[in-house]
Amino acid sequence: MGLMKSKNTSKQNFIEMKNFPLNSILYGPPSTGKTYNSIDKAVTIATGSSSDHIYNKKQFDELRKQGQIEFITFHQNYSYEDFMVGIRPNFNETSRELSFKKHKGIFYEIVKRARENYENSLKDDRIISTENWVNEKFEEFKKYVESEIEVNGKFDINKKVSIYSVEDEVFIYTGKKENDELLQNKRIEMHYDALINIFLPYVQNREDIKKLENLPGLEISHPTYIFELIEKFRQFLDEKGYEFQSSTVQKEPLKNFILIIDDIDLAKISKVFGELITLLEDDKRIGKPNELKITLPNGEKDFGIPPNLYIIGTMNSADKSIALIDKALRRTFKFSSYYRDYDKVILKPEPKTLLQKFKEEVNKLKKHYGADF
């Protein structure tokens, strides 16, 4: 379903949505439509328009499939490792061995998609055409490496190091024993994205790799092996007789991405967000005057949050007062209150009048104590 109809429409939507806070929390008593309204707001931010809730929900579901909107619910055991990056146990049923694999959480993934879209929207047609061509040929190279592993059990990078597995995002490589047997208990990764980013500027030696930015730690610490594999890729292109051919491409439109966090107050905010609280601030986003990037616990450098990612949280004020919420959260997020519309639910004048007077007294107490009831 084509929700973004043109480059100009998408750009216009992005500019218009700047008036909507990048980080917001909808709070109020139970059953006042916080989660309900978060869906409508997410669709408005993503598309620049809104309709009735039924139609919005259809668009919301489609945008989730496309990865432009994500929805998650916090709970007491939710952690930074769940939200961002960490490791998880991985039990091999065949070998009966327990190992650990890297985990990338929902926030990491949507930031990655939003940042990729933001950066691609700034590129000119020639760069996009080149990257598309390289990505296409690299997919062929991956299949070539995989076929070599199926036949020989490995793909040699050099005499001492070989790739032994082709996975979703990485090549897995290791060294060899004296008898040429692979040390498969030493699992080292080469990320495809990093390899392509190293190949594109046409690096000439290992020192050129060290000068590049936005590379994971291992790509920086093992530049020799990386450069040798890049040379293997170049050799593959030469043997196939591939030469770059420019193609007509449409510049990628800038999109708004949205993460909805239901019951955001139920998790320990400082534990889940960690250093991300600072990066979420408007002026710390990528491309802003006080842009900040950090090194993640997994060694990935230059992690930043783009300006086209919106966070919408919901909070039940019956569970916790805003006064008790983490100060960093109150400083970073804009709070919007949601209360029952008693004009719609109360038809008789007497109980309505009584409730209005009760609300007036509560509001006086709120102002006096600075609390949210």
Contacts in CASP RR format, 6 or more apart in sequence:
PFRMAT RR
TARGET T0000
AUTHOR 0000-0000-0000
METHOD contacts of the structure
MODEL  1
MGLMKSKNTSKQNFIEMKNFPLNSILYGPPSTGKTYNSIDKAVTIATGSS
SDHIYNKKQFDELRKQGQIEFITFHQNYSYEDFMVGIRPNFNETSRELSF
KKHKGIFYEIVKRARENYENSLKDDRIISTENWVNEKFEEFKKYVESEIE
VNGKFDINKKVSIYSVEDEVFIYTGKKENDELLQNKRIEMHYDALINIFL
PYVQNREDIKKLENLPGLEISHPTYIFELIEKFRQFLDEKGYEFQSSTVQ
KEPLKNFILIIDDIDLAKISKVFGELITLLEDDKRIGKPNELKITLPNGE
KDFGIPPNLYIIGTMNSADKSIALIDKALRRTFKFSSYYRDYDKVILKPE
PKTLLQKFKEEVNKLKKHYGADF
1 59 0 8 1.000
1 62 0 8 1.000
3 46 0 8 1.000
3 47 0 8 1.000
3 59 0 8 1.000
3 62 0 8 1.000
3 63 0 8 1.000
4 10 0 8 1.000
4 13 0 8 1.000
4 47 0 8 1.000
4 253 0 8 1.000
4 255 0 8 1.000
6 253 0 8 1.000
7 250 0 8 1.000
7 251 0 8 1.000
7 253 0 8 1.000
9 253 0 8 1.000
10 253 0 8 1.000
10 254 0 8 1.000
10 255 0 8 1.000
11 253 0 8 1.000
11 254 0 8 1.000
13 46 0 8 1.000
13 47 0 8 1.000
13 48 0 8 1.000
13 256 0 8 1.000
14 254 0 8 1.000
14 255 0 8 1.000
14 256 0 8 1.000
14 308 0 8 1.000
16 48 0 8 1.000
17 44 0 8 1.000
17 45 0 8 1.000
17 48 0 8 1.000
17 256 0 8 1.000
17 310 0 8 1.000
20 41 0 8 1.000
20 44 0 8 1.000
20 45 0 8 1.000
20 310 0 8 1.000
21 310 0 8 1.000
21 333 0 8 1.000
21 334 0 8 1.000
22 280 0 8 1.000
22 282 0 8 1.000
22 285 0 8 1.000
22 307 0 8 1.000
22 309 0 8 1.000
22 310 0 8 1.000
22 311 0 8 1.000
23 280 0 8 1.000
23 310 0 8 1.000
23 311 0 8 1.000
23 332 0 8 1.000
23 333 0 8 1.000
23 334 0 8 1.000
24 41 0 8 1.000
24 310 0 8 1.000
24 311 0 8 1.000
24 312 0 8 1.000
24 313 0 8 1.000
24 333 0 8 1.000
24 334 0 8 1.000
24 335 0 8 1.000
24 336 0 8 1.000
25 264 0 8 1.000
25 312 0 8 1.000
25 313 0 8 1.000
25 314 0 8 1.000
25 315 0 8 1.000
25 329 0 8 1.000
25 333 0 8 1.000
25 334 0 8 1.000
25 335 0 8 1.000
25 336 0 8 1.000
26 34 0 8 1.000
26 37 0 8 1.000
26 38 0 8 1.000
26 41 0 8 1.000
26 312 0 8 1.000
26 313 0 8 1.000
26 314 0 8 1.000
26 315 0 8 1.000
26 336 0 8 1.000
26 338 0 8 1.000
27 34 0 8 1.000
27 314 0 8 1.000
27 315 0 8 1.000
27 316 0 8 1.000
27 317 0 8 1.000
27 322 0 8 1.000
27 335 0 8 1.000
27 336 0 8 1.000
27 337 0 8 1.000
27 338 0 8 1.000
27 372 0 8 1.000
28 34 0 8 1.000
28 315 0 8 1.000
28 316 0 8 1.000
28 317 0 8 1.000
28 318 0 8 1.000
28 337 0 8 1.000
28 338 0 8 1.000
28 339 0 8 1.000
28 372 0 8 1.000
29 316 0 8 1.000
29 317 0 8 1.000
29 318 0 8 1.000
29 339 0 8 1.000
29 340 0 8 1.000
30 316 0 8 1.000
30 318 0 8 1.000
31 340 0 8 1.000
32 338 0 8 1.000
32 339 0 8 1.000
32 340 0 8 1.000
33 338 0 8 1.000
34 314 0 8 1.000
34 315 0 8 1.000
34 316 0 8 1.000
34 338 0 8 1.000
35 260 0 8 1.000
35 262 0 8 1.000
35 314 0 8 1.000
36 53 0 8 1.000
37 338 0 8 1.000
38 260 0 8 1.000
38 262 0 8 1.000
38 312 0 8 1.000
38 313 0 8 1.000
38 314 0 8 1.000
39 53 0 8 1.000
39 56 0 8 1.000
39 57 0 8 1.000
39 60 0 8 1.000
39 260 0 8 1.000
40 50 0 8 1.000
40 53 0 8 1.000
40 56 0 8 1.000
41 312 0 8 1.000
42 60 0 8 1.000
42 63 0 8 1.000
42 69 0 8 1.000
42 258 0 8 1.000
42 260 0 8 1.000
42 310 0 8 1.000
42 312 0 8 1.000
43 50 0 8 1.000
43 56 0 8 1.000
43 59 0 8 1.000
43 60 0 8 1.000
43 63 0 8 1.000
43 69 0 8 1.000
44 50 0 8 1.000
45 256 0 8 1.000
45 258 0 8 1.000
45 310 0 8 1.000
46 59 0 8 1.000
46 63 0 8 1.000
46 68 0 8 1.000
46 69 0 8 1.000
46 255 0 8 1.000
46 256 0 8 1.000
46 257 0 8 1.000
46 258 0 8 1.000
47 59 0 8 1.000
47 63 0 8 1.000
50 56 0 8 1.000
51 59 0 8 1.000
60 69 0 8 1.000
63 69 0 8 1.000
64 70 0 8 1.000
64 71 0 8 1.000
67 110 0 8 1.000
67 113 0 8 1.000
67 257 0 8 1.000
68 113 0 8 1.000
68 255 0 8 1.000
68 256 0 8 1.000
68 257 0 8 1.000
68 258 0 8 1.000
69 257 0 8 1.000
69 258 0 8 1.000
69 259 0 8 1.000
69 260 0 8 1.000
70 106 0 8 1.000
70 109 0 8 1.000
70 110 0 8 1.000
70 258 0 8 1.000
70 259 0 8 1.000
70 260 0 8 1.000
71 259 0 8 1.000
71 260 0 8 1.000
71 262 0 8 1.000
72 106 0 8 1.000
72 259 0 8 1.000
72 260 0 8 1.000
72 261 0 8 1.000
72 262 0 8 1.000
73 261 0 8 1.000
73 262 0 8 1.000
73 263 0 8 1.000
74 261 0 8 1.000
74 262 0 8 1.000
74 263 0 8 1.000
74 264 0 8 1.000
74 265 0 8 1.000
74 266 0 8 1.000
74 267 0 8 1.000
74 272 0 8 1.000
75 263 0 8 1.000
75 266 0 8 1.000
75 267 0 8 1.000
76 266 0 8 1.000
76 267 0 8 1.000
76 268 0 8 1.000
78 266 0 8 1.000
78 267 0 8 1.000
78 272 0 8 1.000
79 271 0 8 1.000
79 272 0 8 1.000
80 86 0 8 1.000
80 271 0 8 1.000
80 272 0 8 1.000
80 273 0 8 1.000
80 274 0 8 1.000
81 87 0 8 1.000
81 103 0 8 1.000
82 103 0 8 1.000
82 105 0 8 1.000
82 272 0 8 1.000
83 105 0 8 1.000
83 106 0 8 1.000
83 107 0 8 1.000
83 108 0 8 1.000
83 272 0 8 1.000
83 273 0 8 1.000
84 104 0 8 1.000
84 105 0 8 1.000
84 107 0 8 1.000
84 108 0 8 1.000
84 276 0 8 1.000
84 296 0 8 1.000
85 102 0 8 1.000
85 103 0 8 1.000
85 104 0 8 1.000
85 105 0 8 1.000
85 108 0 8 1.000
85 296 0 8 1.000
85 297 0 8 1.000
85 298 0 8 1.000
85 300 0 8 1.000
86 102 0 8 1.000
86 103 0 8 1.000
86 104 0 8 1.000
86 297 0 8 1.000
86 298 0 8 1.000
87 100 0 8 1.000
87 101 0 8 1.000
87 102 0 8 1.000
87 103 0 8 1.000
88 100 0 8 1.000
88 101 0 8 1.000
88 103 0 8 1.000
89 98 0 8 1.000
89 99 0 8 1.000
89 100 0 8 1.000
90 98 0 8 1.000
90 99 0 8 1.000
90 100 0 8 1.000
90 101 0 8 1.000
91 97 0 8 1.000
91 98 0 8 1.000
91 99 0 8 1.000
92 98 0 8 1.000
92 99 0 8 1.000
99 187 0 8 1.000
102 298 0 8 1.000
106 259 0 8 1.000
107 259 0 8 1.000
107 276 0 8 1.000
110 257 0 8 1.000
110 259 0 8 1.000
110 309 0 8 1.000
111 303 0 8 1.000
111 304 0 8 1.000
111 305 0 8 1.000
111 306 0 8 1.000
111 309 0 8 1.000
113 257 0 8 1.000
114 255 0 8 1.000
114 257 0 8 1.000
114 305 0 8 1.000
114 306 0 8 1.000
114 308 0 8 1.000
114 309 0 8 1.000
115 286 0 8 1.000
115 304 0 8 1.000
115 305 0 8 1.000
115 306 0 8 1.000
115 309 0 8 1.000
117 252 0 8 1.000
117 254 0 8 1.000
117 255 0 8 1.000
117 257 0 8 1.000
117 306 0 8 1.000
117 308 0 8 1.000
118 254 0 8 1.000
118 286 0 8 1.000
118 306 0 8 1.000
118 307 0 8 1.000
118 308 0 8 1.000
119 306 0 8 1.000
120 128 0 8 1.000
120 252 0 8 1.000
121 251 0 8 1.000
121 252 0 8 1.000
121 253 0 8 1.000
121 254 0 8 1.000
123 131 0 8 1.000
123 251 0 8 1.000
123 252 0 8 1.000
124 251 0 8 1.000
125 248 0 8 1.000
125 249 0 8 1.000
125 251 0 8 1.000
126 246 0 8 1.000
128 249 0 8 1.000
128 251 0 8 1.000
128 252 0 8 1.000
129 246 0 8 1.000
129 247 0 8 1.000
129 248 0 8 1.000
129 249 0 8 1.000
130 200 0 8 1.000
130 244 0 8 1.000
130 246 0 8 1.000
131 196 0 8 1.000
131 200 0 8 1.000
132 247 0 8 1.000
132 249 0 8 1.000
133 244 0 8 1.000
133 245 0 8 1.000
133 247 0 8 1.000
134 196 0 8 1.000
134 199 0 8 1.000
134 200 0 8 1.000
135 196 0 8 1.000
137 237 0 8 1.000
137 242 0 8 1.000
138 192 0 8 1.000
138 195 0 8 1.000
138 196 0 8 1.000
138 199 0 8 1.000
138 233 0 8 1.000
140 236 0 8 1.000
140 240 0 8 1.000
141 233 0 8 1.000
141 236 0 8 1.000
142 166 0 8 1.000
142 192 0 8 1.000
144 236 0 8 1.000
145 155 0 8 1.000
145 163 0 8 1.000
145 166 0 8 1.000
145 171 0 8 1.000
146 166 0 8 1.000
148 154 0 8 1.000
148 155 0 8 1.000
149 155 0 8 1.000
149 163 0 8 1.000
149 164 0 8 1.000
149 165 0 8 1.000
149 166 0 8 1.000
153 164 0 8 1.000
154 162 0 8 1.000
154 163 0 8 1.000
154 164 0 8 1.000
154 182 0 8 1.000
155 162 0 8 1.000
155 163 0 8 1.000
155 164 0 8 1.000
156 162 0 8 1.000
157 163 0 8 1.000
157 173 0 8 1.000
157 225 0 8 1.000
157 228 0 8 1.000
157 229 0 8 1.000
157 232 0 8 1.000
158 225 0 8 1.000
158 228 0 8 1.000
160 175 0 8 1.000
160 176 0 8 1.000
161 173 0 8 1.000
161 174 0 8 1.000
161 175 0 8 1.000
161 176 0 8 1.000
161 225 0 8 1.000
162 173 0 8 1.000
162 174 0 8 1.000
162 175 0 8 1.000
162 176 0 8 1.000
162 182 0 8 1.000
163 171 0 8 1.000
163 172 0 8 1.000
163 173 0 8 1.000
163 190 0 8 1.000
163 229 0 8 1.000
164 172 0 8 1.000
164 173 0 8 1.000
164 174 0 8 1.000
164 182 0 8 1.000
164 184 0 8 1.000
165 171 0 8 1.000
165 172 0 8 1.000
166 172 0 8 1.000
169 191 0 8 1.000
169 192 0 8 1.000
169 193 0 8 1.000
170 189 0 8 1.000
170 190 0 8 1.000
170 191 0 8 1.000
170 192 0 8 1.000
171 189 0 8 1.000
171 190 0 8 1.000
171 192 0 8 1.000
171 195 0 8 1.000
171 229 0 8 1.000
172 187 0 8 1.000
172 188 0 8 1.000
172 189 0 8 1.000
172 190 0 8 1.000
173 188 0 8 1.000
173 189 0 8 1.000
173 190 0 8 1.000
173 225 0 8 1.000
174 182 0 8 1.000
174 183 0 8 1.000
174 184 0 8 1.000
174 186 0 8 1.000
174 187 0 8 1.000
174 188 0 8 1.000
175 182 0 8 1.000
175 183 0 8 1.000
175 186 0 8 1.000
176 182 0 8 1.000
176 183 0 8 1.000
177 183 0 8 1.000
188 218 0 8 1.000
188 222 0 8 1.000
189 216 0 8 1.000
189 218 0 8 1.000
190 218 0 8 1.000
190 219 0 8 1.000
190 225 0 8 1.000
190 226 0 8 1.000
190 229 0 8 1.000
191 216 0 8 1.000
191 219 0 8 1.000
194 215 0 8 1.000
194 216 0 8 1.000
194 219 0 8 1.000
194 226 0 8 1.000
195 219 0 8 1.000
195 226 0 8 1.000
195 229 0 8 1.000
195 230 0 8 1.000
195 233 0 8 1.000
197 212 0 8 1.000
197 214 0 8 1.000
197 215 0 8 1.000
198 209 0 8 1.000
198 212 0 8 1.000
198 215 0 8 1.000
198 219 0 8 1.000
198 226 0 8 1.000
198 227 0 8 1.000
198 230 0 8 1.000
199 230 0 8 1.000
199 233 0 8 1.000
199 234 0 8 1.000
201 208 0 8 1.000
201 212 0 8 1.000
203 209 0 8 1.000
203 212 0 8 1.000
203 227 0 8 1.000
203 230 0 8 1.000
205 227 0 8 1.000
206 223 0 8 1.000
206 224 0 8 1.000
206 226 0 8 1.000
206 227 0 8 1.000
207 223 0 8 1.000
209 215 0 8 1.000
209 219 0 8 1.000
209 220 0 8 1.000
209 223 0 8 1.000
209 226 0 8 1.000
209 227 0 8 1.000
210 220 0 8 1.000
210 223 0 8 1.000
213 301 0 8 1.000
213 302 0 8 1.000
214 301 0 8 1.000
214 302 0 8 1.000
215 301 0 8 1.000
216 298 0 8 1.000
216 299 0 8 1.000
216 300 0 8 1.000
216 301 0 8 1.000
217 299 0 8 1.000
217 300 0 8 1.000
217 301 0 8 1.000
219 226 0 8 1.000
220 301 0 8 1.000
254 308 0 8 1.000
255 308 0 8 1.000
256 308 0 8 1.000
256 309 0 8 1.000
256 310 0 8 1.000
257 308 0 8 1.000
257 309 0 8 1.000
257 310 0 8 1.000
258 309 0 8 1.000
258 310 0 8 1.000
258 311 0 8 1.000
258 312 0 8 1.000
259 309 0 8 1.000
259 310 0 8 1.000
259 311 0 8 1.000
259 312 0 8 1.000
260 312 0 8 1.000
260 313 0 8 1.000
260 314 0 8 1.000
261 311 0 8 1.000
261 312 0 8 1.000
261 313 0 8 1.000
261 314 0 8 1.000
262 313 0 8 1.000
262 314 0 8 1.000
263 314 0 8 1.000
263 315 0 8 1.000
263 316 0 8 1.000
263 319 0 8 1.000
264 313 0 8 1.000
264 314 0 8 1.000
264 315 0 8 1.000
264 329 0 8 1.000
265 315 0 8 1.000
265 316 0 8 1.000
265 319 0 8 1.000
265 320 0 8 1.000
265 325 0 8 1.000
266 319 0 8 1.000
269 277 0 8 1.000
269 325 0 8 1.000
269 326 0 8 1.000
269 328 0 8 1.000
269 329 0 8 1.000
270 277 0 8 1.000
270 326 0 8 1.000
270 328 0 8 1.000
273 280 0 8 1.000
273 328 0 8 1.000
273 329 0 8 1.000
275 294 0 8 1.000
276 305 0 8 1.000
277 328 0 8 1.000
277 329 0 8 1.000
277 332 0 8 1.000
278 284 0 8 1.000
278 292 0 8 1.000
279 285 0 8 1.000
279 292 0 8 1.000
279 294 0 8 1.000
279 303 0 8 1.000
279 304 0 8 1.000
279 305 0 8 1.000
280 305 0 8 1.000
280 311 0 8 1.000
280 332 0 8 1.000
281 332 0 8 1.000
282 288 0 8 1.000
282 307 0 8 1.000
283 289 0 8 1.000
283 290 0 8 1.000
284 290 0 8 1.000
284 291 0 8 1.000
284 292 0 8 1.000
284 305 0 8 1.000
285 291 0 8 1.000
285 304 0 8 1.000
285 305 0 8 1.000
285 306 0 8 1.000
285 307 0 8 1.000
286 293 0 8 1.000
286 304 0 8 1.000
286 305 0 8 1.000
286 306 0 8 1.000
286 307 0 8 1.000
287 307 0 8 1.000
288 307 0 8 1.000
291 304 0 8 1.000
292 304 0 8 1.000
293 301 0 8 1.000
293 302 0 8 1.000
293 303 0 8 1.000
293 304 0 8 1.000
294 302 0 8 1.000
294 303 0 8 1.000
294 304 0 8 1.000
295 301 0 8 1.000
295 302 0 8 1.000
295 303 0 8 1.000
296 303 0 8 1.000
311 333 0 8 1.000
313 333 0 8 1.000
315 322 0 8 1.000
315 325 0 8 1.000
317 372 0 8 1.000
317 373 0 8 1.000
321 371 0 8 1.000
321 372 0 8 1.000
321 373 0 8 1.000
322 330 0 8 1.000
322 335 0 8 1.000
322 371 0 8 1.000
322 372 0 8 1.000
323 370 0 8 1.000
323 371 0 8 1.000
323 372 0 8 1.000
337 372 0 8 1.000
342 352 0 8 1.000
342 355 0 8 1.000
342 356 0 8 1.000
343 352 0 8 1.000
346 352 0 8 1.000
346 355 0 8 1.000
362 373 0 8 1.000
365 371 0 8 1.000
365 373 0 8 1.000
366 372 0 8 1.000
366 373 0 8 1.000
END
